[in-house]
Amino acid sequence: MSETGAPAPPPGYPPPGPAPSGSPPPGSPPPGYGPPPGYGPPPGYGPPPGYGPPPGYGPPPGYGPPPGYGPPPGYGPPSGYGPPPGYGPPPGYGPPPGQPAGGFPAWAWAPPVTGSGRFRAQSFGELLDSTFTVYRRKFLIILAITALFQLPYLAVQFFFEQSALGTIISFSSRADTGQTVPLGQLGPVVSAEAIVLVISLAYYLLLLPVAQGAVIRVVSDEYLDRPSGVGLALGTAWHRIRALIGYVLLELGIWVGSFLGVALLVFLVALTGAGAAAVGVLVLLFAGWFVFFLFTYIRFCLGIQAVVLERLSPVAALRRSMRLTRGSFWRIVLFYIVIGLVSGILSDILGLLPGLFVSALPLGTRAVIEVLATGVVQIFTSPFILILLTLVYYDIRIRREAFDIEMLAQSI
């Protein structure tokens, strides 16, 4: 202890009291404290003279990615990399029907048309538009199929009609001069007309169903985005020829049978001799048959599609058509009216053209050419209703049987 009784500082520490002059301030390390002698960088330590990056050090000249370094040529996403083909919004995704797609002006956008793979129910106007779209896109195929069956029929009809008209005109000229025409000479005319009638009946019962079946196959392939062609369509129709002809005969049998039944009733009423009452009954019977014919004509109109596309028998196809058209009767009637008006206007316009060039020809020749021109015009206008009915067939199946979901499931 110190003389004052205070504890002595530890060895090496200065005694308490004012620090002697020249001593380090309080809180400083004791004298000699710090790096040991010679501690620190050796003499001359530090970066050697000129230390640092050697002259010009740094990336060697041109250092960095070697020339052309980076992704190898073509490197990056592999070819075709990105969303898988067809990837993106699901079918039907995008703006609502009738609205332009984002980023495109309204004038540059068009709604999807039939054949785009977007199966959905269509409105009345959309079905009409789709009808003309399909006709335009498959014009040559449909025209080839229709002409293949129609032109031979027109050629035969032209030959016999020309003969019959020539005979009739000859008789007319002789009658104008006061000469009598023996009834025996009318035989060629009757024979020619009978031959034309038989040929027409054979055409409508045998050839027309095959042509219709082929056109239905073309329209169906276009609607389902499948390849189509004349040979493929005719092959399908040929394999279904018995069912097609059977369906036409079944329809004809129903209509002719009901007409004969009405005719029999008319005959029985006429035998009663009831006068004015009998006439009223006759009118009602024929009017009733006509209403029955129109009703069944509409209800049977989708049967031939069922024969070709569902491979049904004639009777099954008839029942199928009755089920499909239930509830759509007046809609289909309106379709027939619109297509009938369009076809009639086109037929009148095209039918006027031959008259401009044959007006100076003899009456008989002019009449035959006009008949032939009418048949040629039908080649262009007759497919309209068949295309429309095929699209209506699919539209009804989408509305009632979820045909669109069925097709989507098959594509997954």
LOZA-683974 format. One record per residue (C-alpha): x, y, z. Coordinates in Angstrom, 3 decimals. Layout:
N
<r u="X" v="Y" w="Z"/>
...
END
This chain:
412
<r u="0.000" v="0.000" w="0.000"/>
<r u="1.056" v="3.636" w="-0.453"/>
<r u="1.903" v="5.974" w="2.361"/>
<r u="-1.624" v="7.401" w="2.232"/>
<r u="-3.167" v="4.049" w="2.759"/>
<r u="-4.445" v="3.758" w="-0.837"/>
<r u="-3.811" v="0.533" w="-2.584"/>
<r u="-0.811" v="0.542" w="-4.753"/>
<r u="-1.319" v="0.210" w="-8.496"/>
<r u="-0.394" v="-3.032" w="-10.125"/>
<r u="3.113" v="-3.369" w="-11.344"/>
<r u="3.649" v="-1.573" w="-14.562"/>
<r u="0.906" v="0.984" w="-13.906"/>
<r u="1.706" v="4.567" w="-12.930"/>
<r u="0.827" v="5.781" w="-9.476"/>
<r u="-2.412" v="7.709" w="-9.163"/>
<r u="-2.290" v="11.434" w="-9.521"/>
<r u="-1.664" v="13.862" w="-12.278"/>
<r u="0.000" v="12.353" w="-15.203"/>
<r u="3.539" v="13.469" w="-15.630"/>
<r u="4.285" v="15.753" w="-18.482"/>
<r u="4.889" v="13.934" w="-21.740"/>
<r u="2.903" v="10.925" w="-20.710"/>
<r u="0.158" v="9.606" w="-23.006"/>
<r u="-3.392" v="10.766" w="-22.320"/>
<r u="-5.635" v="8.615" w="-20.178"/>
<r u="-7.130" v="5.663" w="-22.008"/>
<r u="-4.144" v="5.310" w="-24.266"/>
<r u="-2.234" v="2.076" w="-24.299"/>
<r u="0.682" v="1.925" w="-21.944"/>
<r u="3.987" v="3.090" w="-23.257"/>
<r u="5.386" v="0.711" w="-25.661"/>
<r u="2.027" v="-0.894" w="-26.188"/>
<r u="1.081" v="-1.575" w="-29.736"/>
<r u="2.616" v="-3.660" w="-32.397"/>
<r u="5.726" v="-5.430" w="-31.254"/>
<r u="8.917" v="-3.842" w="-32.360"/>
<r u="9.275" v="-4.235" w="-35.995"/>
<r u="5.677" v="-5.216" w="-36.231"/>
<r u="3.889" v="-4.143" w="-39.291"/>
<r u="4.965" v="-4.257" w="-42.830"/>
<r u="8.602" v="-4.980" w="-43.133"/>
<r u="10.671" v="-2.095" w="-44.280"/>
<r u="9.653" v="-1.329" w="-47.740"/>
<r u="6.660" v="-3.519" w="-47.307"/>
<r u="3.658" v="-2.690" w="-49.304"/>
<r u="3.053" v="-3.104" w="-52.897"/>
<r u="6.309" v="-3.655" w="-54.625"/>
<r u="7.345" v="-0.791" w="-56.738"/>
<r u="4.940" v="-0.604" w="-59.535"/>
<r u="2.771" v="-3.147" w="-57.790"/>
<r u="-0.699" v="-3.431" w="-58.999"/>
<r u="-1.862" v="-4.761" w="-62.244"/>
<r u="1.118" v="-5.141" w="-64.457"/>
<r u="1.265" v="-2.625" w="-67.206"/>
<r u="-1.604" v="-3.265" w="-69.411"/>
<r u="-2.977" v="-5.700" w="-66.892"/>
<r u="-6.600" v="-6.328" w="-66.945"/>
<r u="-8.441" v="-8.244" w="-69.505"/>
<r u="-5.963" v="-9.169" w="-72.168"/>
<r u="-6.442" v="-7.243" w="-75.344"/>
<r u="-9.754" v="-8.206" w="-76.662"/>
<r u="-10.479" v="-10.076" w="-73.439"/>
<r u="-14.020" v="-10.715" w="-72.679"/>
<r u="-16.189" v="-13.104" w="-74.497"/>
<r u="-14.135" v="-14.578" w="-77.295"/>
<r u="-15.094" v="-13.271" w="-80.687"/>
<r u="-18.565" v="-14.465" w="-81.366"/>
<r u="-18.817" v="-15.725" w="-77.816"/>
<r u="-22.226" v="-15.975" w="-76.442"/>
<r u="-24.855" v="-18.444" w="-77.355"/>
<r u="-23.530" v="-20.710" w="-80.076"/>
<r u="-25.018" v="-20.017" w="-83.475"/>
<r u="-28.659" v="-20.817" w="-83.255"/>
<r u="-28.311" v="-21.252" w="-79.507"/>
<r u="-31.154" v="-20.140" w="-77.420"/>
<r u="-34.461" v="-21.786" w="-77.174"/>
<r u="-34.329" v="-24.931" w="-79.291"/>
<r u="-35.973" v="-24.676" w="-82.661"/>
<r u="-39.655" v="-24.545" w="-82.143"/>
<r u="-39.087" v="-24.064" w="-78.419"/>
<r u="-41.735" v="-22.198" w="-76.628"/>
<r u="-45.326" v="-23.134" w="-76.185"/>
<r u="-46.007" v="-26.536" w="-77.728"/>
<r u="-47.718" v="-26.434" w="-81.129"/>
<r u="-51.245" v="-25.327" w="-80.665"/>
<r u="-50.466" v="-24.246" w="-77.104"/>
<r u="-52.059" v="-21.098" w="-75.936"/>
<r u="-55.605" v="-20.217" w="-75.067"/>
<r u="-57.941" v="-23.169" w="-75.272"/>
<r u="-60.113" v="-23.473" w="-78.387"/>
<r u="-62.744" v="-20.836" w="-78.352"/>
<r u="-60.730" v="-18.732" w="-75.869"/>
<r u="-60.430" v="-15.097" w="-76.663"/>
<r u="-62.940" v="-12.346" w="-77.262"/>
<r u="-66.616" v="-13.193" w="-77.242"/>
<r u="-68.165" v="-14.026" w="-80.619"/>
<r u="-68.474" v="-10.913" w="-82.714"/>
<r u="-65.764" v="-8.981" w="-80.812"/>
<r u="-62.332" v="-8.163" w="-82.265"/>
<r u="-59.271" v="-9.873" w="-80.810"/>
<r u="-57.062" v="-7.792" w="-78.530"/>
<r u="-54.494" v="-5.748" w="-80.399"/>
<r u="-56.235" v="-6.029" w="-83.759"/>
<r u="-58.438" v="-3.387" w="-85.312"/>
<r u="-62.023" v="-4.354" w="-85.891"/>
<r u="-61.635" v="-4.182" w="-89.671"/>
<r u="-58.788" v="-6.741" w="-89.599"/>
<r u="-60.632" v="-9.353" w="-87.579"/>
<r u="-63.241" v="-11.853" w="-88.692"/>
<r u="-65.195" v="-14.297" w="-86.526"/>
<r u="-64.348" v="-17.992" w="-86.844"/>
<r u="-66.090" v="-19.784" w="-89.662"/>
<r u="-67.140" v="-23.308" w="-90.153"/>
<r u="-64.170" v="-25.578" w="-90.605"/>
<r u="-62.035" v="-23.785" w="-88.001"/>
<r u="-62.491" v="-26.623" w="-85.514"/>
<r u="-64.493" v="-24.481" w="-83.095"/>
<r u="-67.632" v="-26.508" w="-82.649"/>
<r u="-70.423" v="-24.394" w="-81.271"/>
<r u="-74.094" v="-23.755" w="-81.814"/>
<r u="-74.719" v="-21.134" w="-84.484"/>
<r u="-77.451" v="-18.602" w="-84.931"/>
<r u="-79.769" v="-18.444" w="-87.948"/>
<r u="-77.623" v="-15.887" w="-89.751"/>
<r u="-74.382" v="-17.679" w="-88.924"/>
<r u="-75.682" v="-20.919" w="-90.420"/>
<r u="-76.609" v="-19.123" w="-93.631"/>
<r u="-73.190" v="-17.484" w="-93.740"/>
<r u="-71.499" v="-20.842" w="-93.094"/>
<r u="-73.500" v="-22.366" w="-95.941"/>
<r u="-72.103" v="-19.937" w="-98.493"/>
<r u="-68.633" v="-20.178" w="-96.921"/>
<r u="-68.551" v="-23.963" w="-97.333"/>
<r u="-69.926" v="-23.677" w="-100.864"/>
<r u="-67.212" v="-21.178" w="-101.770"/>
<r u="-64.370" v="-23.153" w="-100.181"/>
<r u="-65.438" v="-26.495" w="-101.696"/>
<r u="-66.934" v="-25.118" w="-104.887"/>
<r u="-64.945" v="-27.200" w="-107.366"/>
<r u="-65.449" v="-30.485" w="-105.501"/>
<r u="-69.181" v="-29.938" w="-105.038"/>
<r u="-69.589" v="-28.754" w="-108.630"/>
<r u="-67.717" v="-31.792" w="-109.964"/>
<r u="-69.908" v="-34.207" w="-107.989"/>
<r u="-73.153" v="-32.507" w="-108.983"/>
<r u="-72.200" v="-32.199" w="-112.646"/>
<r u="-71.063" v="-35.829" w="-112.776"/>
<r u="-74.627" v="-36.964" w="-112.136"/>
<r u="-76.582" v="-34.081" w="-113.645"/>
<r u="-74.946" v="-33.650" w="-117.038"/>
<r u="-75.647" v="-37.176" w="-118.382"/>
<r u="-79.268" v="-36.790" w="-117.332"/>
<r u="-79.473" v="-33.415" w="-119.092"/>
<r u="-77.911" v="-34.847" w="-122.248"/>
<r u="-80.484" v="-37.637" w="-122.482"/>
<r u="-83.295" v="-35.243" w="-121.661"/>
<r u="-82.061" v="-32.827" w="-124.312"/>
<r u="-82.045" v="-35.537" w="-126.973"/>
<r u="-85.568" v="-36.750" w="-126.345"/>
<r u="-87.055" v="-33.338" w="-125.636"/>
<r u="-85.617" v="-32.036" w="-128.896"/>
<r u="-87.255" v="-34.883" w="-130.799"/>
<r u="-90.611" v="-34.396" w="-129.083"/>
<r u="-90.599" v="-30.627" w="-129.470"/>
<r u="-89.673" v="-30.914" w="-133.137"/>
<r u="-92.642" v="-33.197" w="-133.753"/>
<r u="-95.017" v="-30.937" w="-131.834"/>
<r u="-93.863" v="-27.837" w="-133.741"/>
<r u="-94.315" v="-29.712" w="-137.037"/>
<r u="-97.877" v="-30.578" w="-136.022"/>
<r u="-98.537" v="-26.968" w="-135.063"/>
<r u="-97.405" v="-25.648" w="-138.433"/>
<r u="-99.589" v="-28.166" w="-140.242"/>
<r u="-102.577" v="-27.230" w="-138.119"/>
<r u="-102.087" v="-23.551" w="-138.948"/>
<r u="-102.382" v="-24.369" w="-142.644"/>
<r u="-105.584" v="-26.311" w="-142.100"/>
<r u="-104.072" v="-29.778" w="-142.451"/>
<r u="-105.225" v="-32.526" w="-140.138"/>
<r u="-102.801" v="-34.492" w="-138.007"/>
<r u="-103.488" v="-38.222" w="-137.716"/>
<r u="-103.486" v="-39.483" w="-134.150"/>
<r u="-101.125" v="-42.264" w="-135.146"/>
<r u="-98.376" v="-39.728" w="-135.741"/>
<r u="-98.504" v="-38.634" w="-132.102"/>
<r u="-96.848" v="-41.900" w="-131.114"/>
<r u="-93.248" v="-40.541" w="-131.277"/>
<r u="-94.205" v="-37.638" w="-129.040"/>
<r u="-95.831" v="-39.878" w="-126.446"/>
<r u="-92.904" v="-42.291" w="-126.577"/>
<r u="-90.345" v="-39.508" w="-126.165"/>
<r u="-92.191" v="-38.025" w="-123.178"/>
<r u="-92.574" v="-41.461" w="-121.605"/>
<r u="-88.841" v="-42.098" w="-121.978"/>
<r u="-88.067" v="-38.716" w="-120.398"/>
<r u="-90.401" v="-39.552" w="-117.509"/>
<r u="-88.731" v="-42.920" w="-116.891"/>
<r u="-85.259" v="-41.408" w="-117.082"/>
<r u="-86.245" v="-38.635" w="-114.684"/>
<r u="-87.698" v="-41.142" w="-112.245"/>
<r u="-84.555" v="-43.282" w="-112.408"/>
<r u="-82.383" v="-40.229" w="-111.886"/>
<r u="-84.273" v="-39.038" w="-108.807"/>
<r u="-84.495" v="-42.521" w="-107.294"/>
<r u="-81.046" v="-43.918" w="-108.126"/>
<r u="-78.531" v="-41.245" w="-109.077"/>
<r u="-79.642" v="-38.222" w="-107.053"/>
<r u="-79.336" v="-39.995" w="-103.658"/>
<r u="-75.753" v="-40.986" w="-104.467"/>
<r u="-74.897" v="-37.409" w="-105.458"/>
<r u="-76.490" v="-36.122" w="-102.258"/>
<r u="-74.566" v="-38.620" w="-100.151"/>
<r u="-71.278" v="-37.536" w="-101.742"/>
<r u="-71.984" v="-33.837" w="-101.173"/>
<r u="-72.940" v="-34.535" w="-97.547"/>
<r u="-69.586" v="-36.252" w="-97.025"/>
<r u="-67.728" v="-33.230" w="-98.468"/>
<r u="-69.607" v="-30.788" w="-96.216"/>
<r u="-69.037" v="-32.990" w="-93.168"/>
<r u="-65.299" v="-33.227" w="-93.861"/>
<r u="-65.093" v="-29.462" w="-94.181"/>
<r u="-66.997" v="-28.946" w="-90.940"/>
<r u="-64.800" v="-31.416" w="-89.030"/>
<r u="-61.526" v="-30.158" w="-90.553"/>
<r u="-60.852" v="-33.395" w="-92.393"/>
<r u="-59.413" v="-33.854" w="-95.885"/>
<r u="-61.972" v="-34.260" w="-98.618"/>
<r u="-62.034" v="-35.059" w="-102.295"/>
<r u="-64.265" v="-36.259" w="-105.089"/>
<r u="-63.037" v="-39.858" w="-104.898"/>
<r u="-63.383" v="-40.060" w="-101.131"/>
<r u="-66.893" v="-38.615" w="-101.213"/>
<r u="-68.062" v="-40.875" w="-104.033"/>
<r u="-66.566" v="-43.894" w="-102.261"/>
<r u="-68.572" v="-43.130" w="-99.134"/>
<r u="-71.774" v="-42.673" w="-101.128"/>
<r u="-71.159" v="-45.884" w="-103.060"/>
<r u="-70.767" v="-47.934" w="-99.878"/>
<r u="-74.085" v="-46.521" w="-98.621"/>
<r u="-75.909" v="-46.706" w="-101.946"/>
<r u="-78.448" v="-49.318" w="-100.836"/>
<r u="-79.342" v="-47.422" w="-97.694"/>
<r u="-79.539" v="-44.136" w="-99.638"/>
<r u="-81.867" v="-45.539" w="-102.277"/>
<r u="-83.851" v="-47.358" w="-99.595"/>
<r u="-84.377" v="-44.126" w="-97.683"/>
<r u="-85.633" v="-42.305" w="-100.794"/>
<r u="-87.988" v="-45.194" w="-101.595"/>
<r u="-89.237" v="-45.199" w="-97.999"/>
<r u="-90.053" v="-41.489" w="-98.179"/>
<r u="-91.707" v="-41.903" w="-101.569"/>
<r u="-93.710" v="-44.882" w="-100.313"/>
<r u="-95.085" v="-42.878" w="-97.374"/>
<r u="-96.135" v="-39.972" w="-99.571"/>
<r u="-97.494" v="-42.006" w="-102.471"/>
<r u="-99.273" v="-44.416" w="-100.121"/>
<r u="-100.968" v="-41.588" w="-98.244"/>
<r u="-101.945" v="-39.937" w="-101.529"/>
<r u="-103.488" v="-43.144" w="-102.830"/>
<r u="-105.401" v="-43.451" w="-99.570"/>
<r u="-106.766" v="-39.942" w="-99.985"/>
<r u="-107.571" v="-40.620" w="-103.643"/>
<r u="-109.518" v="-43.716" w="-102.610"/>
<r u="-111.518" v="-41.689" w="-100.096"/>
<r u="-112.181" v="-39.050" w="-102.752"/>
<r u="-113.440" v="-41.717" w="-105.109"/>
<r u="-115.785" v="-43.128" w="-102.479"/>
<r u="-117.122" v="-39.668" w="-101.669"/>
<r u="-117.670" v="-38.981" w="-105.370"/>
<r u="-119.709" v="-42.173" w="-105.656"/>
<r u="-122.146" v="-40.891" w="-103.023"/>
<r u="-123.107" v="-38.006" w="-105.304"/>
<r u="-123.555" v="-35.628" w="-102.381"/>
<r u="-123.064" v="-32.571" w="-104.554"/>
<r u="-121.585" v="-29.483" w="-102.923"/>
<r u="-120.889" v="-31.348" w="-99.679"/>
<r u="-118.830" v="-33.898" w="-101.600"/>
<r u="-116.781" v="-31.152" w="-103.208"/>
<r u="-116.048" v="-29.666" w="-99.776"/>
<r u="-114.938" v="-33.046" w="-98.475"/>
<r u="-112.683" v="-33.513" w="-101.490"/>
<r u="-111.040" v="-30.138" w="-100.921"/>
<r u="-110.490" v="-30.922" w="-97.233"/>
<r u="-108.989" v="-34.326" w="-98.015"/>
<r u="-106.508" v="-32.976" w="-100.526"/>
<r u="-105.657" v="-30.027" w="-98.282"/>
<r u="-105.076" v="-32.457" w="-95.404"/>
<r u="-102.785" v="-34.578" w="-97.551"/>
<r u="-100.830" v="-31.503" w="-98.637"/>
<r u="-100.321" v="-30.430" w="-95.020"/>
<r u="-99.227" v="-33.973" w="-94.162"/>
<r u="-96.763" v="-33.929" w="-97.057"/>
<r u="-95.208" v="-30.625" w="-95.989"/>
<r u="-95.021" v="-31.717" w="-92.344"/>
<r u="-93.320" v="-35.020" w="-93.096"/>
<r u="-91.063" v="-33.444" w="-95.739"/>
<r u="-89.572" v="-31.187" w="-93.069"/>
<r u="-89.427" v="-33.898" w="-90.410"/>
<r u="-87.690" v="-36.318" w="-92.801"/>
<r u="-85.161" v="-33.794" w="-94.160"/>
<r u="-82.218" v="-34.883" w="-91.953"/>
<r u="-82.603" v="-38.593" w="-92.543"/>
<r u="-80.208" v="-38.774" w="-95.468"/>
<r u="-77.508" v="-37.138" w="-93.294"/>
<r u="-78.088" v="-39.844" w="-90.700"/>
<r u="-77.747" v="-42.525" w="-93.389"/>
<r u="-74.368" v="-41.203" w="-94.550"/>
<r u="-72.804" v="-39.857" w="-91.349"/>
<r u="-74.199" v="-42.317" w="-88.782"/>
<r u="-74.494" v="-45.307" w="-91.128"/>
<r u="-78.078" v="-46.006" w="-90.104"/>
<r u="-80.622" v="-48.108" w="-91.947"/>
<r u="-83.449" v="-46.301" w="-93.792"/>
<r u="-86.019" v="-46.918" w="-91.036"/>
<r u="-83.584" v="-45.972" w="-88.246"/>
<r u="-82.556" v="-42.856" w="-90.180"/>
<r u="-86.204" v="-41.856" w="-90.560"/>
<r u="-86.742" v="-42.130" w="-86.818"/>
<r u="-83.485" v="-40.299" w="-86.170"/>
<r u="-84.604" v="-37.415" w="-88.394"/>
<r u="-87.925" v="-37.207" w="-86.557"/>
<r u="-86.090" v="-36.893" w="-83.227"/>
<r u="-83.574" v="-34.328" w="-84.470"/>
<r u="-86.159" v="-32.045" w="-86.065"/>
<r u="-88.473" v="-32.093" w="-83.051"/>
<r u="-88.708" v="-28.518" w="-81.831"/>
<r u="-86.909" v="-27.103" w="-84.892"/>
<r u="-89.736" v="-27.431" w="-87.405"/>
<r u="-90.370" v="-23.736" w="-88.073"/>
<r u="-86.689" v="-22.883" w="-88.022"/>
<r u="-86.062" v="-25.424" w="-90.788"/>
<r u="-89.090" v="-24.139" w="-92.706"/>
<r u="-87.598" v="-20.654" w="-92.606"/>
<r u="-84.288" v="-22.034" w="-93.861"/>
<r u="-86.082" v="-23.619" w="-96.819"/>
<r u="-87.824" v="-20.332" w="-97.610"/>
<r u="-84.629" v="-18.279" w="-97.535"/>
<r u="-82.595" v="-20.768" w="-99.580"/>
<r u="-85.510" v="-21.130" w="-102.009"/>
<r u="-85.592" v="-17.370" w="-102.545"/>
<r u="-81.825" v="-17.150" w="-103.035"/>
<r u="-81.780" v="-20.098" w="-105.430"/>
<r u="-84.781" v="-18.717" w="-107.335"/>
<r u="-83.178" v="-15.308" w="-107.789"/>
<r u="-79.905" v="-16.834" w="-108.968"/>
<r u="-81.757" v="-19.184" w="-111.323"/>
<r u="-83.705" v="-16.301" w="-112.847"/>
<r u="-80.574" v="-14.213" w="-113.339"/>
<r u="-78.562" v="-17.048" w="-114.876"/>
<r u="-81.560" v="-18.257" w="-116.879"/>
<r u="-81.868" v="-14.905" w="-118.613"/>
<r u="-78.399" v="-15.136" w="-120.107"/>
<r u="-79.139" v="-17.844" w="-122.723"/>
<r u="-82.213" v="-15.924" w="-123.852"/>
<r u="-80.011" v="-13.018" w="-124.909"/>
<r u="-78.181" v="-15.200" w="-127.427"/>
<r u="-80.845" v="-17.598" w="-128.755"/>
<r u="-83.692" v="-15.176" w="-129.398"/>
<r u="-83.092" v="-15.385" w="-133.158"/>
<r u="-83.160" v="-19.199" w="-133.271"/>
<r u="-86.230" v="-21.259" w="-134.227"/>
<r u="-88.823" v="-21.806" w="-131.536"/>
<r u="-88.073" v="-25.491" w="-131.056"/>
<r u="-84.319" v="-25.001" w="-130.734"/>
<r u="-84.804" v="-22.068" w="-128.409"/>
<r u="-87.137" v="-24.039" w="-126.146"/>
<r u="-84.712" v="-26.951" w="-125.898"/>
<r u="-81.772" v="-24.677" w="-125.114"/>
<r u="-83.761" v="-22.949" w="-122.396"/>
<r u="-84.644" v="-26.326" w="-120.840"/>
<r u="-80.997" v="-27.322" w="-120.978"/>
<r u="-79.910" v="-23.992" w="-119.471"/>
<r u="-82.344" v="-24.480" w="-116.597"/>
<r u="-80.740" v="-27.834" w="-115.833"/>
<r u="-77.247" v="-26.353" w="-115.912"/>
<r u="-78.320" v="-23.601" w="-113.504"/>
<r u="-79.612" v="-26.264" w="-111.131"/>
<r u="-76.116" v="-27.747" w="-110.988"/>
<r u="-74.949" v="-24.522" w="-109.346"/>
<r u="-77.961" v="-23.841" w="-107.102"/>
<r u="-79.125" v="-27.288" w="-105.944"/>
<r u="-76.257" v="-27.888" w="-103.445"/>
<r u="-77.272" v="-24.887" w="-101.304"/>
<r u="-80.065" v="-26.588" w="-99.379"/>
<r u="-78.058" v="-29.797" w="-98.938"/>
<r u="-75.110" v="-27.898" w="-97.462"/>
<r u="-77.396" v="-25.965" w="-95.138"/>
<r u="-79.234" v="-29.068" w="-93.905"/>
<r u="-75.921" v="-30.804" w="-93.149"/>
<r u="-74.821" v="-27.826" w="-91.058"/>
<r u="-78.230" v="-27.767" w="-89.338"/>
<r u="-77.780" v="-31.471" w="-88.563"/>
<r u="-74.515" v="-30.748" w="-86.706"/>
<r u="-75.943" v="-27.641" w="-85.069"/>
<r u="-78.855" v="-29.595" w="-83.587"/>
<r u="-76.509" v="-32.320" w="-82.352"/>
<r u="-74.345" v="-29.716" w="-80.619"/>
<r u="-77.379" v="-28.142" w="-78.944"/>
<r u="-78.968" v="-31.391" w="-77.781"/>
<r u="-76.272" v="-34.056" w="-77.647"/>
<r u="-73.129" v="-32.084" w="-76.720"/>
<r u="-71.500" v="-33.121" w="-79.973"/>
<r u="-68.866" v="-30.417" w="-79.463"/>
<r u="-67.756" v="-32.004" w="-76.177"/>
<r u="-67.697" v="-35.409" w="-77.849"/>
<r u="-65.383" v="-34.122" w="-80.579"/>
<r u="-63.163" v="-32.409" w="-78.005"/>
<r u="-62.850" v="-35.660" w="-76.044"/>
<r u="-61.846" v="-37.528" w="-79.190"/>
<r u="-59.130" v="-34.972" w="-79.946"/>
<r u="-57.462" v="-35.305" w="-76.501"/>
END
